[in-house]
Amino acid sequence: MNSNEGEIRDGGVEVYASPNSDLSLAKLFADNIVKTAKTKYSQLDSYKAEDGVYVRTTQVASIYRRTYKGIYDTIPYLFIIREIGGIATGAYVDGSNSSYGINEYRNSNVGVEGYLIEFGYINVEEDLRNVLKNGDLYIEAITNTINDFYNIK
């Protein structure tokens, strides 16, 4: 569940993806969750790539720009996605720092794709009520999306 310190009246599903990824799986997650769990897409416009799909990048601190030069503007903003898809797997080791060596796959999409799926906002009563009432439908939507996307029977 997402949250917001300010007053928010309208929630909805948000799937966050890496800026370097193919967004088709993220879009399928969003579409299937909305359809199956009887909910809606978030109306948030900031960082929106498609209905229910969001991509946000960050600029890392200047100390890291020397190590990861040239890629800091394409690093996913969200820690979960960044760690799963990048630093933890060595994807950003580009050879500019001799202590780390070089990852030959640093400029490819070979590796781990990470997604953050927000079912709605915990401080939006409609979202919270729907997740509590239809939790099994959210699980069904995610499971079916993975099975369909990877042709798992």
C-alpha contacts under 8 A as a table, 3 or more apart, distances in Angstrom:
res1	aa1	res2	aa2	distance
1	M	118	E	5.13
1	M	119	F	5.47
1	M	120	G	5.47
1	M	121	Y	5.53
1	M	122	I	5.59
2	N	118	E	5.59
2	N	119	F	7.26
2	N	120	G	5.79
2	N	121	Y	4.48
2	N	122	I	5.98
3	S	121	Y	5.03
3	S	122	I	5.57
3	S	123	N	6.11
4	N	7	E	7.18
4	N	8	I	6.98
4	N	121	Y	7.45
4	N	123	N	7.24
8	I	11	G	7.34
8	I	123	N	7.54
8	I	124	V	6.84
9	R	124	V	6.08
10	D	42	S	7.47
10	D	43	Q	7.27
10	D	124	V	6.64
11	G	41	Y	7.84
11	G	42	S	5.41
11	G	43	Q	7.10
11	G	120	G	5.42
11	G	121	Y	5.36
11	G	124	V	6.12
11	G	126	E	7.95
11	G	127	D	6.40
12	G	39	T	6.88
12	G	40	K	5.17
12	G	41	Y	4.74
12	G	42	S	3.85
12	G	43	Q	7.11
12	G	119	F	6.61
12	G	120	G	4.46
12	G	121	Y	6.85
12	G	127	D	6.67
13	V	30	A	6.61
13	V	33	I	7.66
13	V	34	V	7.13
13	V	39	T	7.58
13	V	40	K	6.24
13	V	41	Y	4.77
13	V	42	S	5.14
13	V	52	G	5.80
13	V	117	I	7.52
13	V	118	E	5.73
13	V	119	F	4.78
13	V	120	G	5.01
14	E	30	A	7.00
14	E	41	Y	6.81
14	E	42	S	5.97
14	E	52	G	4.81
14	E	53	V	5.88
14	E	54	Y	6.72
14	E	117	I	6.09
14	E	118	E	5.08
14	E	119	F	6.71
14	E	120	G	7.08
15	V	26	A	6.15
15	V	27	K	7.79
15	V	29	F	7.36
15	V	30	A	6.26
15	V	52	G	5.93
15	V	53	V	4.88
15	V	54	Y	6.00
15	V	115	Y	6.73
15	V	116	L	5.69
15	V	117	I	4.49
15	V	118	E	6.08
16	Y	26	A	7.45
16	Y	53	V	5.96
16	Y	54	Y	4.72
16	Y	55	V	5.72
16	Y	56	R	7.75
16	Y	115	Y	5.62
16	Y	116	L	5.01
16	Y	117	I	6.39
17	A	21	S	6.96
17	A	23	L	7.09
17	A	26	A	6.66
17	A	53	V	7.32
17	A	54	Y	6.33
17	A	55	V	5.46
17	A	56	R	7.93
17	A	76	P	7.84
17	A	81	I	7.26
17	A	114	G	6.66
17	A	115	Y	5.01
17	A	116	L	6.79
18	S	21	S	5.39
18	S	55	V	6.20
18	S	56	R	7.55
18	S	75	I	7.70
18	S	76	P	5.43
18	S	81	I	6.68
18	S	82	R	7.80
18	S	113	E	7.48
18	S	114	G	6.98
18	S	115	Y	7.32
19	P	55	V	5.66
19	P	56	R	6.89
19	P	57	T	6.89
19	P	74	T	6.31
19	P	75	I	7.36
19	P	76	P	6.38
20	N	74	T	7.33
20	N	109	N	7.25
21	S	109	N	6.89
21	S	113	E	7.23
22	D	25	L	7.29
23	L	26	A	5.17
23	L	27	K	6.09
23	L	53	V	7.80
24	S	27	K	5.09
24	S	28	L	6.25
25	L	28	L	5.00
25	L	29	F	6.23
25	L	149	F	7.24
26	A	29	F	5.13
26	A	30	A	6.34
26	A	53	V	6.36
26	A	115	Y	7.25
27	K	30	A	5.13
27	K	31	D	6.05
27	K	50	E	7.48
27	K	51	D	7.73
27	K	52	G	7.03
27	K	53	V	6.08
28	L	31	D	5.10
28	L	32	N	5.90
28	L	145	T	6.49
29	F	32	N	5.37
29	F	33	I	6.02
29	F	141	A	7.36
29	F	142	I	6.36
29	F	145	T	6.07
30	A	33	I	5.32
30	A	34	V	6.18
30	A	41	Y	7.41
30	A	51	D	7.72
30	A	52	G	5.36
30	A	53	V	6.83
31	D	34	V	5.32
31	D	35	K	6.17
31	D	52	G	7.53
32	N	35	K	5.10
32	N	36	T	5.72
32	N	37	A	7.93
32	N	141	A	5.45
32	N	142	I	7.46
32	N	145	T	6.82
33	I	36	T	5.29
33	I	37	A	5.42
33	I	38	K	7.62
33	I	39	T	7.34
33	I	137	L	7.85
33	I	138	Y	5.91
33	I	141	A	5.15
33	I	142	I	6.96
34	V	37	A	5.68
34	V	38	K	5.66
34	V	39	T	4.78
34	V	40	K	5.15
34	V	41	Y	6.60
35	K	38	K	5.52
35	K	39	T	6.94
36	T	39	T	7.92
36	T	137	L	6.05
36	T	138	Y	7.08
36	T	140	E	7.65
36	T	141	A	5.85
37	A	130	N	7.98
37	A	134	N	6.24
37	A	135	G	7.84
37	A	137	L	4.87
37	A	138	Y	5.38
37	A	141	A	7.16
39	T	127	D	7.81
39	T	130	N	7.35
41	Y	51	D	6.24
41	Y	52	G	4.97
42	S	51	D	7.60
42	S	52	G	5.97
42	S	120	G	7.56
44	L	48	K	7.15
45	D	48	K	5.40
47	Y	54	Y	5.32
47	Y	55	V	5.44
47	Y	56	R	5.59
48	K	51	D	7.22
48	K	52	G	7.47
48	K	53	V	6.00
48	K	54	Y	4.44
48	K	55	V	6.46
49	A	53	V	5.55
49	A	54	Y	5.23
49	A	55	V	6.34
50	E	53	V	5.05
50	E	54	Y	7.03
55	V	76	P	7.61
56	R	76	P	5.98
56	R	77	Y	5.51
56	R	78	L	7.65
57	T	73	D	6.31
57	T	74	T	5.62
57	T	75	I	5.41
57	T	76	P	4.53
57	T	77	Y	4.54
57	T	78	L	7.99
58	T	72	Y	7.04
58	T	73	D	6.04
58	T	74	T	7.08
58	T	75	I	5.87
58	T	76	P	6.12
58	T	77	Y	4.57
59	Q	72	Y	5.47
59	Q	73	D	5.46
59	Q	75	I	7.39
60	V	64	Y	6.31
60	V	65	R	6.72
60	V	72	Y	5.93
60	V	73	D	7.95
61	A	64	Y	5.66
61	A	65	R	6.70
62	S	65	R	4.95
62	S	66	R	7.03
63	I	66	R	6.02
63	I	67	T	7.40
64	Y	67	T	5.09
64	Y	68	Y	5.84
64	Y	69	K	7.66
65	R	68	Y	5.00
65	R	69	K	4.75
65	R	70	G	7.61
65	R	72	Y	6.35
66	R	69	K	5.22
66	R	96	S	7.60
67	T	96	S	5.89
67	T	97	N	5.62
68	Y	71	I	5.97
68	Y	72	Y	6.43
68	Y	92	Y	6.57
68	Y	93	V	7.26
68	Y	94	D	6.86
68	Y	96	S	7.17
69	K	72	Y	6.46
69	K	96	S	7.60
70	G	73	D	7.43
71	I	74	T	5.50
71	I	75	I	6.59
71	I	92	Y	7.96
72	Y	75	I	5.45
75	I	82	R	6.71
76	P	79	F	7.49
76	P	81	I	6.39
76	P	82	R	5.29
77	Y	81	I	7.83
77	Y	82	R	6.96
78	L	81	I	5.60
78	L	82	R	6.09
79	F	82	R	4.96
79	F	83	E	5.89
80	I	83	E	5.46
80	I	84	I	6.16
80	I	114	G	7.56
80	I	116	L	7.35
81	I	84	I	5.29
81	I	85	G	5.82
81	I	86	G	7.83
81	I	113	E	7.77
81	I	114	G	4.93
81	I	115	Y	6.13
81	I	116	L	6.94
82	R	85	G	5.43
82	R	86	G	5.35
82	R	87	I	6.72
82	R	114	G	7.89
83	E	86	G	5.39
83	E	87	I	5.28
83	E	88	A	5.13
83	E	89	T	7.65
84	I	87	I	7.36
84	I	88	A	6.01
84	I	89	T	6.93
84	I	112	V	6.55
84	I	113	E	7.25
84	I	114	G	5.91
85	G	88	A	7.09
85	G	89	T	6.51
85	G	91	A	7.24
85	G	111	G	7.04
85	G	112	V	4.97
85	G	113	E	5.47
85	G	114	G	5.78
86	G	89	T	5.47
86	G	90	G	6.00
86	G	91	A	4.70
86	G	92	Y	5.89
86	G	112	V	7.94
87	I	90	G	5.01
87	I	91	A	5.98
87	I	92	Y	5.93
87	I	93	V	7.88
88	A	91	A	7.70
89	T	111	G	7.74
89	T	112	V	7.71
90	G	93	V	5.52
90	G	103	N	6.61
90	G	106	R	7.77
91	A	94	D	7.95
91	A	103	N	6.31
91	A	105	Y	6.68
91	A	106	R	4.64
91	A	107	N	7.87
91	A	111	G	7.85
92	Y	103	N	7.36
92	Y	106	R	5.64
93	V	96	S	7.80
93	V	97	N	7.97
93	V	100	Y	6.36
93	V	101	G	6.65
93	V	102	I	5.33
93	V	103	N	5.37
93	V	106	R	6.67
94	D	97	N	7.60
94	D	101	G	7.35
94	D	102	I	5.08
94	D	103	N	6.15
94	D	104	E	7.98
94	D	106	R	6.49
95	G	98	S	6.04
95	G	100	Y	6.87
95	G	101	G	5.22
95	G	102	I	4.45
95	G	103	N	7.57
97	N	100	Y	5.86
97	N	101	G	6.97
98	S	101	G	5.43
103	N	106	R	5.46
104	E	107	N	7.79
105	Y	108	S	5.38
105	Y	109	N	7.77
105	Y	110	V	6.54
118	E	121	Y	7.65
119	F	127	D	7.59
119	F	131	V	7.35
119	F	138	Y	7.92
120	G	124	V	7.72
120	G	127	D	5.26
120	G	128	L	7.21
121	Y	124	V	5.27
121	Y	127	D	5.92
121	Y	128	L	6.84
122	I	125	E	7.15
122	I	127	D	6.62
122	I	128	L	5.28
123	N	127	D	7.98
123	N	128	L	7.24
124	V	127	D	5.50
124	V	128	L	6.34
125	E	128	L	5.22
125	E	129	R	5.96
126	E	129	R	5.23
126	E	130	N	6.12
127	D	130	N	5.19
127	D	131	V	6.26
128	L	131	V	5.28
128	L	132	L	6.22
129	R	132	L	5.21
129	R	133	K	6.05
130	N	133	K	5.07
130	N	134	N	5.65
130	N	135	G	7.61
131	V	134	N	5.20
131	V	135	G	4.95
131	V	138	Y	7.59
132	L	135	G	5.62
134	N	137	L	5.26
134	N	138	Y	6.76
135	G	138	Y	5.30
135	G	139	I	6.57
136	D	139	I	5.11
136	D	140	E	6.11
137	L	140	E	4.86
137	L	141	A	6.08
138	Y	141	A	5.12
138	Y	142	I	6.37
139	I	142	I	5.26
139	I	143	T	6.09
140	E	143	T	5.14
140	E	144	N	5.94
141	A	144	N	5.23
141	A	145	T	6.04
142	I	145	T	5.13
142	I	146	I	6.36
143	T	146	I	5.35
143	T	147	N	6.18
144	N	147	N	5.00
144	N	148	D	5.88
145	T	148	D	5.21
145	T	149	F	5.89
146	I	149	F	5.19
146	I	150	Y	6.08
146	I	152	I	7.82
147	N	150	Y	5.46
147	N	151	N	5.59
147	N	152	I	4.56
147	N	153	K	6.80
148	D	151	N	4.95
148	D	152	I	6.37
149	F	152	I	7.89
